[in-house]
Amino acid sequence: MAKSMAESTADEKLDLRGTPCPLNFVRTKLKLEKMPAGSLLEVWLDPGEPIEQVPDSLKMDGYGIEALEDHTEYFALHVRRPTEPSTDSAESV
């Protein structure tokens, strides 16, 4: 059963099959931070904890989840780097 929300081609791919939590989230975030704003990253994750935790953690950090494809042995997660960095600091006058 494949759940796909986008037909976009990824700018880069990251194979994290066999990588435990939370390292898979950390490596995904580091990769996204090195990519240009608006880029699309395809991340391959194992079923179970990785696919349950990584998408939610990325959403909480402001990344857009555009697709999640079930390839039976792994999941392909499409993550978009925001075009504008999210900042928690207020502007000073």
Sequence and secondary structure as in RCSB ss.txt:
>XXXX:A:sequence
MAKSMAESTADEKLDLRGTPCPLNFVRTKLKLEKMPAGSLLEVWLDPGEPIEQVPDSLKMDGYGIEALEDHTEYF
ALHVRRPTEPSTDSAESV
>XXXX:A:secstr
  B S     SEEEE TT  TTHHHHHHHHHHHHS TT EEEEEE TTHHHHHHHHHHHHTT EEEEEEE SSSE
EEEEE  SS    S    
